[in-house]
Amino acid sequence: MNRRESEHQYIHLMRVAWELRTMACVAVELAERETPVLLVRCREGHLRGRAYARGRDWYLAWGRSKFQRIKAFDENPPKRTWQAAQC
């Protein structure tokens, strides 16, 4: 992964984290040589969200299913991420 892609991942995760800061305990994990991860507190610990590119689109995902991801610029990604953390 190149630096530009890593920066885009960080930007997408921080945008969601900023919007969730008043509703949930959130953090962005920046481990060395690892993909940045958004952590949202939920009943079973933490929902772990990641940002990734597929073609020209960016997605936020918290699982492997197509039902566990959204386009980064879809309507209200923070709200949809919060709803996923409540399940």
SEMARGU-379023 format. One line per field, with one value per atom (N, C-alpha, C, O): residue in one letter; atom name; y, x, z. Coordinates in Angstrom, 1 decimal, padded with zeros to 4 digits, always signed. Atoms other than C-alpha are relative to their C-alpha. Layout:
BEGIN
aa	c(a|...);
at	c(CA|...);
py	c(Y|...);
px	c(X|...);
pz	c(Z|...);
***
This chain:
BEGIN
aa	c(m|m|m|m|n|n|n|n|r|r|r|r|r|r|r|r|e|e|e|e|s|s|s|s|e|e|e|e|h|h|h|h|q|q|q|q|y|y|y|y|i|i|i|i|h|h|h|h|l|l|l|l|m|m|m|m|r|r|r|r|v|v|v|v|a|a|a|a|w|w|w|w|e|e|e|e|l|l|l|l|r|r|r|r|t|t|t|t|m|m|m|m|a|a|a|a|c|c|c|c|v|v|v|v|a|a|a|a|v|v|v|v|e|e|e|e|l|l|l|l|a|a|a|a|e|e|e|e|r|r|r|r|e|e|e|e|t|t|t|t|p|p|p|p|v|v|v|v|l|l|l|l|l|l|l|l|v|v|v|v|r|r|r|r|c|c|c|c|r|r|r|r|e|e|e|e|g|g|g|g|h|h|h|h|l|l|l|l|r|r|r|r|g|g|g|g|r|r|r|r|a|a|a|a|y|y|y|y|a|a|a|a|r|r|r|r|g|g|g|g|r|r|r|r|d|d|d|d|w|w|w|w|y|y|y|y|l|l|l|l|a|a|a|a|w|w|w|w|g|g|g|g|r|r|r|r|s|s|s|s|k|k|k|k|f|f|f|f|q|q|q|q|r|r|r|r|i|i|i|i|k|k|k|k|a|a|a|a|f|f|f|f|d|d|d|d|e|e|e|e|n|n|n|n|p|p|p|p|p|p|p|p|k|k|k|k|r|r|r|r|t|t|t|t|w|w|w|w|q|q|q|q|a|a|a|a|a|a|a|a|q|q|q|q|c|c|c|c);
at	c(N|CA|C|O|N|CA|C|O|N|CA|C|O|N|CA|C|O|N|CA|C|O|N|CA|C|O|N|CA|C|O|N|CA|C|O|N|CA|C|O|N|CA|C|O|N|CA|C|O|N|CA|C|O|N|CA|C|O|N|CA|C|O|N|CA|C|O|N|CA|C|O|N|CA|C|O|N|CA|C|O|N|CA|C|O|N|CA|C|O|N|CA|C|O|N|CA|C|O|N|CA|C|O|N|CA|C|O|N|CA|C|O|N|CA|C|O|N|CA|C|O|N|CA|C|O|N|CA|C|O|N|CA|C|O|N|CA|C|O|N|CA|C|O|N|CA|C|O|N|CA|C|O|N|CA|C|O|N|CA|C|O|N|CA|C|O|N|CA|C|O|N|CA|C|O|N|CA|C|O|N|CA|C|O|N|CA|C|O|N|CA|C|O|N|CA|C|O|N|CA|C|O|N|CA|C|O|N|CA|C|O|N|CA|C|O|N|CA|C|O|N|CA|C|O|N|CA|C|O|N|CA|C|O|N|CA|C|O|N|CA|C|O|N|CA|C|O|N|CA|C|O|N|CA|C|O|N|CA|C|O|N|CA|C|O|N|CA|C|O|N|CA|C|O|N|CA|C|O|N|CA|C|O|N|CA|C|O|N|CA|C|O|N|CA|C|O|N|CA|C|O|N|CA|C|O|N|CA|C|O|N|CA|C|O|N|CA|C|O|N|CA|C|O|N|CA|C|O|N|CA|C|O|N|CA|C|O|N|CA|C|O|N|CA|C|O|N|CA|C|O|N|CA|C|O|N|CA|C|O|N|CA|C|O|N|CA|C|O|N|CA|C|O|N|CA|C|O|N|CA|C|O|N|CA|C|O|N|CA|C|O);
py	c(-001.2|+000.0|+001.2|+001.3|-001.2|+003.4|+001.1|+000.9|-001.0|+006.5|+000.7|+001.0|-000.7|+008.2|-000.8|-000.2|+000.8|+005.3|-000.1|+000.0|-000.1|+005.2|+001.3|+001.3|-001.3|+008.9|+000.0|+000.6|+000.0|+008.4|-000.9|-000.5|+000.9|+005.5|+000.8|+000.8|-000.8|+007.8|+001.1|+001.3|-001.1|+010.7|-000.5|+000.1|+000.6|+008.5|-000.4|-000.1|+000.4|+007.0|+001.2|+001.1|-001.1|+010.3|+000.8|+001.3|-000.7|+011.9|-000.7|+000.0|+000.7|+009.2|+000.1|+000.3|-000.1|+009.3|+001.3|+001.4|-001.3|+013.0|+000.2|+000.8|-000.1|+012.7|-000.8|-000.5|+000.9|+009.9|+000.4|-000.2|-000.3|+011.6|+000.3|+000.1|-000.3|+012.8|-001.1|-001.1|+001.1|+009.5|-001.2|-002.0|+001.3|+006.9|+000.2|+001.2|+000.0|+006.1|-000.5|-001.7|+000.3|+006.1|+000.3|+001.1|-000.3|+005.9|-000.5|-001.3|+000.5|+005.5|-000.6|+000.1|+000.7|+002.9|+000.1|-000.2|-000.2|+003.7|-000.8|-000.2|+000.9|+000.8|+000.1|+000.2|-000.1|+000.9|-001.2|-002.3|+001.0|-000.9|-000.8|-001.9|+000.7|-001.8|+001.0|+002.2|-000.9|-000.5|+000.7|+000.1|-000.8|+002.3|-000.7|-001.1|+000.6|+001.0|+001.0|+001.6|-000.7|+002.8|-000.9|-002.0|+000.9|+001.4|+000.8|+001.9|-000.6|+002.1|-001.0|-002.2|+000.9|+000.7|-000.5|+000.3|+000.6|-001.7|-001.1|-001.3|+001.0|-004.4|-001.1|-001.5|+001.1|-007.0|+000.4|-000.3|-000.5|-004.9|+001.2|+002.3|-001.1|-002.8|-000.5|-001.6|+000.2|-002.6|+000.5|+001.6|-000.4|-002.5|+000.3|-000.5|-000.5|-000.4|+000.3|+000.8|-000.3|-000.1|+000.7|+000.5|-000.6|+002.0|-000.6|-000.9|+000.6|+000.6|+000.5|+000.9|-000.4|+001.4|-001.2|-002.2|+001.1|-000.8|+000.8|+001.5|-000.8|+000.7|+001.5|+001.9|-001.4|+004.4|+000.4|+001.5|-000.3|+004.1|-000.4|-001.3|+000.3|+004.2|-000.6|-000.1|+000.6|+002.0|+000.0|+000.1|+000.2|+001.7|-001.4|-001.6|+001.4|-001.9|-000.4|+000.0|+000.5|-003.6|-001.5|-002.1|+001.5|-007.2|-000.3|+000.5|+000.4|-009.2|-000.1|-000.1|+000.0|-009.3|+001.3|+002.3|-001.2|-006.9|+000.9|+002.1|-000.7|-005.9|+000.7|+001.4|-000.5|-004.9|+001.1|+001.3|-001.1|-002.1|+001.0|+000.7|-001.1|+001.2|+000.8|+000.8|-000.9|+003.6|+001.2|+001.7|-001.0|+006.2|+001.4|+002.1|-001.2|+009.0|-000.2|+000.7|+000.2|+007.4|+000.9|+001.7|-000.8|+009.1|-000.4|-001.5|+000.1|+009.5|-001.2|-002.0|+001.1|+007.0|-000.1|-001.2|+000.1|+007.9|-000.6|-001.5|+000.5|+007.1|-001.5|-002.3|+001.4|+003.8|-000.9|-002.0|+000.6|+002.9|-000.2|-001.2|+000.0|+003.7|-001.1|-001.8|+001.0|+001.5|-001.4|-002.3|+001.3|-001.4|-000.4|-001.5|+000.2|-001.0|-000.4|-001.0|+000.2|-001.3|-001.4|-001.9|+001.3|-004.8|-001.0|-002.2);
px	c(+000.9|+000.0|+000.9|+001.9|-000.8|+001.4|-000.5|-001.6|+000.3|+001.4|-001.4|-002.1|+001.2|-001.4|-001.3|-002.2|+001.2|-003.8|-000.2|-001.3|+000.1|-003.0|-000.6|-001.4|+000.5|-003.7|-001.5|-002.3|+001.4|-007.1|-000.8|-001.8|+000.6|-007.9|-000.2|-001.3|+000.0|-007.1|-001.1|-001.8|+001.0|-009.2|-001.4|-002.2|+001.4|-012.3|-000.4|-001.5|+000.3|-012.0|-000.2|-001.1|+000.1|-011.4|-001.3|-001.9|+001.2|-014.4|-001.2|-002.0|+001.1|-016.7|+000.2|-000.7|-000.2|-015.0|-000.4|-000.9|+000.3|-015.4|-001.6|-002.0|+001.5|-019.2|-000.5|-001.6|+000.5|-019.5|+000.5|+000.0|-000.6|-017.5|-001.0|-000.7|+001.0|-020.7|-000.9|-001.6|+001.0|-022.6|+000.7|+000.0|-000.6|-020.0|+001.4|+002.1|-001.4|-016.6|+000.7|+000.5|-000.7|-014.5|+001.5|+001.9|-001.4|-010.9|+000.5|-000.2|-000.6|-008.7|+001.3|+002.2|-001.2|-006.0|+001.0|+000.7|-001.0|-002.8|+001.2|+002.2|-001.1|-000.5|+001.0|+000.7|-001.1|+002.9|-000.2|-000.3|+000.1|+002.7|-001.3|-001.3|+001.3|-000.9|-001.0|-000.8|+001.1|-004.2|-000.6|-000.9|+000.7|-005.8|-001.4|-002.0|+001.3|-008.9|-000.8|-000.2|+000.9|-011.9|-000.6|-001.1|+000.5|-012.9|-001.2|-001.1|+001.2|-016.5|-000.5|-000.7|+000.4|-017.6|-001.4|-002.3|+001.3|-020.5|-000.1|+000.8|+000.3|-022.1|+001.1|+001.4|-001.0|-019.5|+001.4|+002.3|-001.4|-016.4|+000.1|-000.3|-000.1|-015.6|-000.3|+000.1|+000.2|-016.8|+001.3|+001.7|-001.2|-013.7|-000.3|-000.6|+000.3|-014.1|+001.2|+002.2|-001.2|-011.7|-000.5|-001.6|+000.3|-011.6|+000.9|+002.0|-000.7|-010.6|-000.5|-001.7|+000.4|-010.7|-000.2|+000.5|+000.3|-012.2|-000.3|-001.4|+000.2|-011.8|+000.2|+001.2|-000.1|-012.5|-000.8|-000.8|+000.9|-014.9|+000.8|+001.6|-000.5|-014.0|-001.1|-002.2|+001.0|-015.8|+000.4|+001.6|-000.2|-016.1|-000.6|-001.8|+000.4|-016.4|+000.2|+001.3|-000.2|-016.9|-000.2|-000.4|+000.1|-017.1|+000.3|+000.6|-000.3|-016.7|-001.3|-001.1|+001.3|-020.4|-000.3|+000.2|+000.3|-021.7|-001.0|-001.2|+000.9|-024.2|+000.7|+000.1|-000.9|-021.3|+000.9|+002.0|-000.8|-020.0|-000.9|-002.0|+000.7|-021.0|+001.0|+002.2|-000.9|-019.6|+000.3|-000.5|-000.4|-017.6|-000.8|-000.9|+000.7|-019.6|-001.5|-002.3|+001.5|-023.1|-000.6|+000.1|+000.7|-025.7|+000.3|+000.0|-000.2|-024.7|+000.8|+000.3|-000.8|-021.8|+000.1|+000.1|-000.1|-021.5|-001.2|-001.1|+001.2|-025.1|-000.1|-000.5|+000.0|-024.9|+001.0|+000.8|-001.0|-021.7|-000.5|-000.3|+000.6|-023.4|-001.0|-001.1|+001.0|-026.3|+000.6|+000.1|-000.7|-024.0|+000.6|+000.6|-000.6|-022.3|-001.1|-000.7|+001.1|-025.7|-000.6|-001.3|+000.6|-026.5|+000.7|+000.3);
pz	c(+000.0|+000.0|+000.0|+000.7|+000.1|-000.9|+001.0|+001.6|-000.9|+001.2|-000.3|+000.6|+000.4|-000.7|+000.4|+000.9|-000.4|-000.2|+001.5|+002.0|-001.4|+003.5|+000.5|+001.5|-000.4|+003.8|-000.3|+000.5|+000.3|+002.1|+001.0|+001.4|-001.0|+004.5|+001.3|+001.9|-001.2|+007.4|-000.1|+000.9|+000.1|+006.1|+000.1|+000.8|+000.0|+005.5|+001.4|+001.9|-001.4|+009.0|+001.0|+001.8|-000.9|+010.7|-000.2|+000.7|+000.3|+009.0|+000.7|+001.3|-000.7|+010.4|+001.5|+002.3|-001.4|+013.8|+000.6|+001.7|-000.4|+014.0|+000.2|+001.2|-000.1|+013.4|+001.2|+001.8|-001.1|+016.0|+001.3|+002.3|-001.3|+018.7|+001.1|+002.3|-001.0|+020.5|+000.4|+001.4|-000.2|+020.2|+000.6|+001.2|-000.4|+021.0|+000.4|+000.1|-000.3|+022.3|-001.2|-001.6|+001.2|+019.2|+000.0|+000.8|+000.2|+018.3|-001.4|-002.0|+001.3|+015.2|+000.4|+001.0|-000.3|+015.6|-001.1|-002.3|+001.0|+013.8|+000.3|+000.8|-000.3|+014.2|-001.2|-002.3|+001.0|+012.4|-001.0|-000.7|+001.1|+009.0|-000.1|-000.6|+000.0|+009.5|-000.6|-000.7|+000.6|+007.9|+001.2|+002.2|-001.1|+010.0|+000.2|-000.7|-000.4|+011.9|+000.9|+001.8|-000.8|+013.3|+001.0|+000.7|-001.1|+016.7|+000.6|+001.0|-000.6|+017.8|+001.1|+000.8|-001.1|+021.2|-000.3|-000.7|+000.1|+021.0|+001.1|+001.9|-001.1|+023.2|+000.1|+001.2|+000.0|+022.2|-000.1|-000.5|+000.1|+022.5|-000.9|-000.5|+001.0|+019.5|-001.4|-001.8|+001.5|+015.9|-000.6|-000.3|+000.6|+013.8|-001.5|-002.3|+001.4|+010.6|-000.7|-000.2|+000.9|+007.7|-001.2|-001.6|+001.3|+004.6|-001.0|-000.8|+001.1|+001.3|-001.3|-001.4|+001.4|-002.4|-000.8|-000.7|+001.0|-005.0|-001.3|-001.4|+001.2|-008.5|+000.4|+001.1|-000.4|-008.1|+001.2|+001.6|-001.2|-005.1|+001.2|+001.3|-001.3|-001.5|+000.9|+000.8|-000.8|+001.0|+001.5|+001.8|-001.4|+004.8|+000.3|-000.1|-000.3|+006.0|+001.4|+002.0|-001.3|+009.3|+000.1|+001.1|+000.2|+008.0|-001.4|-002.2|+001.3|+004.9|-000.9|-002.2|+000.7|+003.8|-000.8|-000.3|+000.7|+001.2|+000.8|+000.6|-000.9|+003.9|+001.2|+002.0|-001.1|+006.2|-000.6|-000.1|+000.5|+004.0|-000.7|-001.1|+000.7|+002.5|-000.7|-000.4|+000.7|+000.1|+000.9|+001.6|-000.9|+001.9|-000.2|+000.8|+000.2|+000.3|-000.1|-000.6|-000.1|+000.7|+001.0|+001.7|-001.0|+002.7|+001.4|+001.8|-001.5|+006.3|+000.4|+001.2|-000.5|+006.8|+001.5|+002.0|-001.5|+010.5|+000.6|+001.5|-000.6|+011.2|-000.3|+000.5|+000.4|+009.3|+000.8|+001.1|-000.8|+011.1|+001.5|+002.1|-001.4|+014.5|+000.1|+001.1|+000.0|+013.6|+000.0|+000.7|+000.0|+012.8|+001.3|+001.7|-001.4|+016.2|+001.0|+002.0|-000.9|+017.9|-000.1|+000.8|+000.2|+016.6|+000.9|+000.8);
***
